[in-house]
Amino acid sequence: DGGQMPMQSAPRYTSQLGADTPFGPRTGTTSASSPYQPSPPVDRNRLLGSGVLKVLLKKGVGLKAADLNGKSDPYVIVCSGKQEKKSKIIKKTLDPVWNEEITLTGTLQEFLSSGLLLKVFDYDSPLKLTKDDPLGDLQVSLDALKWEDSHDFSEALPTKGSLIFSVSWSPMAPHML
């Protein structure tokens, strides 16, 4: 007789977890912070530790043409924390392949709080006396680095085209930096 009790209470339990939970309707889009999938705890030492943020700028695809020849001379300014570094310029292309590693040093916390900003520009020769044309900015969150050592991105620019890059974090002792 005792074996029937759990059977009767089980359906009632699942109906409580149905559509009308205190968390709103259950949809397929539960984020990592939802009550159903708790995120792993973040290691505070990892956040506060110093290290190197490496941005591997792989390539751009289908960028905006800024020059009269229907091409651009694209380069990227990589910004995170309080730092800014510039990639090399690839001439006359809308599909630049940089394959360039840009390194920034600091604490992971610093990089996470600012995220990563990539500003794509078309280089114009100083002889033209014109400013380099912006080809689009891209801001991404680096939250994945709380748990992963590297993360791949393929992000569309708001203007035209997209950037393919990866970001990795290497903790280091401050005296090594």
Secondary structure as UniProt FT lines:
FT   TURN            2..3
FT   HELIX           4..16
FT   TURN            22..23
FT   TURN            32..33
FT   TURN            35..36
FT   HELIX           44..48
FT   STRAND          50..61
FT   TURN            68..69
FT   STRAND          74..80
FT   TURN            81..82
FT   STRAND          83..86
FT   STRAND          97..107
FT   HELIX           108..114
FT   STRAND          116..122
FT   HELIX           126..128
FT   STRAND          133..140
FT   HELIX           143..146
FT   STRAND          150..156
FT   STRAND          162..171
FT   HELIX           174..176
//
